[in-house]
Amino acid sequence: MIRNLSLVLSLVLLVGIIVPAYAQTNTDHVVINEVDINPPGNDATSISEWVELYNPTNSDVDLGGWKIASTTVLKKTMTIPDGTIIKPGQFLTYSYQSVWFTDSNEMVELRDKNGVVVDKTPLIADIQNDFKSWQRIFDGYDFDSSDDWKFATSTAGSSNGKILETKASDEITVTVSTDKSSYLFGQTAKISGSVSKEVFIVKPFFQSEPINVEISGPNYFQSLKLYPDLKLNYKTTLNLHQVLGIKEGEYTVSVSYAGASTKTNFSVGYEILEQKTKDDSSLSIITDKSQYIPGQLVSITGVTSETIPFEGMKLTVKDPQGKVVSSGNLYPTKDKFSTSLFLTTVNPVYGTYEVYAEYFDKSALIYFDVNTDVKENVPISLWTDKEVYGLGETVNITGRLNDKWVDSFNLEIIQTKNLSLGGSTGGGSTLKILDVVRLDGDSKFKYSFKIPQSDTRLGGYSIKVSKDIGSATKFIQVVKDPSTYVKSTTPLTVFTDKSIYEFGLDKKIIITGQIANTVSRASFETEPVKVKILTEDGKPLQIIGSADAGKLSTSGVSIGYDFTAIPESSGIFSVTTELSKLIFSEGKYLVQAKYEGLSASTSFETANSLDLKDGAIISTDKEVYGLGETVRLTGILPPTSDNSVVITITRPDGTRTDQGAIVNEQRFSFDWRTPISEKTQSSKIDDKERDVKKSNFGIYKIKVSTASQNNVLFFKVSPDPENDTLSKTPIFVTTEKSLYKAGEKLKVVGNIIKRVQGDQGLVVPERVSIKVVDGKFPYKQIHESSVYPTQGGDFTSLFELPATIFAEGSYTVKASYGNTRTETTFSVVNDFTFGLDAPLSLLLFTDKSEYYPGDVVVITGKPNKLIYLEKFEVSVAKKTGSEISCGSFICGKSHGPVTTIRPSSSGTFTYQFTIPSSPSAIGSYEALVDADFEAKSIKFNVVEKPKTPKLDTLIEKENRLSEDAISIFTAEKTVNDQTVAPRVISGSLITPTRGDESNVNLRISSETGICIIGPDADCFVSESTRKPGQIYDVVEVDGVSLNVRYSGPDVRLEKFSILPVSSDAFLSDTNWNVEIIKDDQASRFYYKITYKTLE
């Protein structure tokens, strides 16, 4: 797809401190950004309703003394505490009391400390009791219209969305081009172009702005005035005949229009010649190294881009004294020349040598150095490339014989483990390599081997080369993490593999250490290391009580808990002992190591987290499961002699399963699969509406029993486990809504944890008793029912709310099951008028006053008194302007089709009228409603839906980001039926605290990990790109050339911008990774993405 920019991109420099700027609206005050008047759960028993405030201004606002108020029914008002400050772009969320708002016809107001209304919501309703809320379509979007709001999933304390900022360009552009770049005499040049918009001149008289075209060339000039057509294009032609004054050469076409100008070129001649430029050939020479010693071979290679047949390359090598040491002619093989030069060991000349090559008309020059061969003052030198290695790495060994010459050495590589220890920490099989290494002509040798990828290969290694003339030995270490290994310089060290050991989890205590310089005896014996384990205060472990007690501690007969360790040749030693409760108790211990007068110590602790003084810990991996899922039960028991547990699972229908599990070191686990399908249901239901259906859904009981204790827990099997929850209370009750209108039906729902009633003889299920009582003294009972719970423990009941009985106010629902009781409250709104004084009238409403073609009009109505009505007759007609207006009363008969609607039990009706989608539907409408006692009308207007303005430039912004890592995604998108693509990404990093500039830096990399901007050496741009004559650095990232602009590091405001070099290109669909390099310094990051419309 070819992408063209519809506007010339204007780069705007960011100066000073950036402040948050979200939607560019006329909002200059704190707004109510979001409100949830009916969140999930019972609003009467929990404080869950909330209001979110948002500050779209650029200044801090003091909210102390401001009020958030409900304006209907209860009219509860919350006062914001003094000293409350809301910062620019900040969200503040408030909750107040239970039943703060009503669920319908609610309007929430925000008032300042003087009582002036700063902001308010439209009339809103929420009867769904879910996670949806009323929220502005964008943060701070406020045009005092109900269209500013939407009903969507709540985003409490966070953004509702950012509005795309639109920039309309007024810049006038003009283009020009010719159909060819070169012409022959006698041909015709076609000149065409376009303008961005038509401009008119007002004075001295109204006329179109002309397009001025000037054509200039060799002794030629012509001026034309053209005008744009309806499509803003223009064109003209030029005959290229010599008789018309056209001469051979270059011609320029200059076009200007309303201050904008451009130009193009073309040439005229006798013949169009296509010239081919021949690239110059090249020659280069290299050597395999830059430095040599006598006795080595210098490899010389020459490369040419063009081979000349039968032509040789002349090569000359001169020593530092200018003497030619080698010369001759070389002939190519596959465009390469190669030769070698031996550096003699007889009276060698040290210094810089010159290699000069000449091939046809090209030449090349290179240098190399010959240095003195420096040898160690030892017979044999032996090196490795590292001192410490990890598993799987390759060891590279090098060395040389310094004062003699032999043809080979015997090589011996041994893993220096102590075979007498055995076990996992020492002994067992060791790695041993025996080989022969050959010496080169300069008496050097090299050898490599790979360390196997196995924990048994950790430890020290001895590398030895030997011959009759002598030997050399080198020690290396192999550890798990070479990056954290630090070789100790202490004469003797000792440490344990852990600082804290857990009974039941840890099996062994591993003590290791190292001797810097081991001592060898004349008898070739190895001096051992003596290791003792003492109590925290340095006393030896002692036997408790009698000798047959078998437990070591700090009282009784003294006994030493000592070990002897034989060190490896590298000085490393290790001992292992079991972590047993017969030897160790909870507490701290001291480890002491001694070797040839040296002493070192360390400490460790033992703990018993399985000593559960508060009883067993038993849990399931989830609380709610679906059909066919596995219930994973795990537990930890106190230290007892129990080696098994009995597990009883009781289903919702009362049947049970008895199984068991083995206890291993106080722990056990048990898996049980829930039923894979629902049971086949029976349709039998008795006269009392008792549910006799059996179901696999419901609450299951697990009982874990040992000889000393029992534990009970519950889980639930649900058809919708993702959204279902498990109530752990014996009985729970609530109402479907927290607020009802008089005349509606009250729905009471709840659940219980069913009690086990046995399964022998006649078992009558217990019922749940439900009572509805007045919320005011003397708390008169109004309704009562008894219902059977389902097999899953759920119950429900419906009650009528007659308007003549349920006055406006609060009411209580009380539920009891066995000896457990609970209650909940709900409210009733009764807007019917009672008494003989108020006249009977019909109330009519529409959900809006203005609509667009194709919208649905919702018309509702009811009498102001509770009376019996048989029907409502509703008709909707478009007004033509010739009718006689009688206010809100009908003049004559209706003009549209009449629909008869039966009223509800409370006397209300609802009618939906669909407006035609055609433009002819625009106009005024009147809805006529005829009741038995009165006929009334209500008016509404249908207006033209505003057209979505065409967007040329879109900008998305994100402000005040404090995270260390930010991912910015650029991708093509569709906005208002227009496709836009990302053109520029720019951003700023602000360091508020002076002095932190050098410690806070920016790093930007591509999705493939290429560093574009950053302080590292591998980053393309690491300093300011502003240089004389340029503001961008051009870099290539993933095959795309980008212009990168950067202010440089170590400043309080770091700025950057990235855009393609080509004016027709766009940024790719990818993620840009931004990393803020800092410790705990404060910083704020801002960025914006500029999109352009695709044509």
Buried (B, 14 or more C-beta within 10 A) or exposed (E): EEBEBBBEEEEEEBEEEBEBBBBBBEBEBBBBBBBBBBBEEBBBBEEBBBBBBBBBBEEEBBBEBBBBBBBBBBEBBBBBEEEBEBBBBBBBBBBBEBBBBBBBBBBBBBBBBEEEEBBBBBEBBBBEBEEBBBBBBBBBBBEEEEEBBBEBEBBBEEBBBBBBBBBEBEEBBBBBBBBEEBBEBEBEBEBBBBBBEBBEEEEEEEEEBBBBBBBBBEEBEBEBEBEBEEEEEBEBEBEBEEEEEBBEEEBEBBBBBBEBEBEBEBBBBEEEEEEEEEEEBEBEBBBEEEEBBBBBEBEBBBBBEEBBEEEBBEBBBBBEEEEEBBEEEBEBEEEEBEBEBEBEEEEBBBEEBBBBBBBBEBEBEBEBBBEEBEEEEEBBBBBBEEEBBBBEBEBEBBBBBBEEEEEEBBBBBBBBBBEEBEEEBBBEEBBEEEEEBEBEEBBBBBBEBEBEEEEBBBBBBBBBBBBEEEBBEBBBBBBEEBEEBEEBEEBBBBBBBBEEBBBBEBEBBBBBBBBEEBEEEEEEEBEBBEBBBBBEEEEBBBBBEEEEEEBBBBEBEEEEBBBEBBBBBBBBBBBBBEBEEEBBBEEEBBBBBBBEEBEBBBBBBBBBEBEBEEEBBBEBEBBBBBBEBEBEBBBBBBBEEBEEBBBBBBBBBBEBEEEBBEBEEBBBEBEBEBBEEEEEEEEEEEEEEBBEBBBBBBBBBBBBBBEEBEBEBBBBBBEEBEEBEBBEEBBBBBBBBBBBBBBBEBBBEBBBBBEEEEEEEEEEEBBBBBBBBBBEEEEEEBBEBBBBBBBBBBBBBEBEBEBEEBBBBBBBBBBBBEEEEBBBBBBBBBBBBEEEEEEEBBEBEBBEEEBBBEBEBEBBBBBBBBEEBEEBBBBBBBBEEEEEEEEEEBEEEBBBEEEEBEBEEBBBBEBEBEBEEEEEBBEEBBBBBBBEEBBBBBEBEBEEEEEEEEBBBBBBBBBBBEEEEBEBEBEBBEBEEBBBBBBBBBBBBBBEEEEBBEBBBBBBBBBEEBBBBBBEEEBBBBBBBEEEEEBBBEBEBEEBEBBBBBBBBEBBBBBBBBBBBEEEBBBBEBBBBBBBBBEEBEBBBBBBBBBBBBE
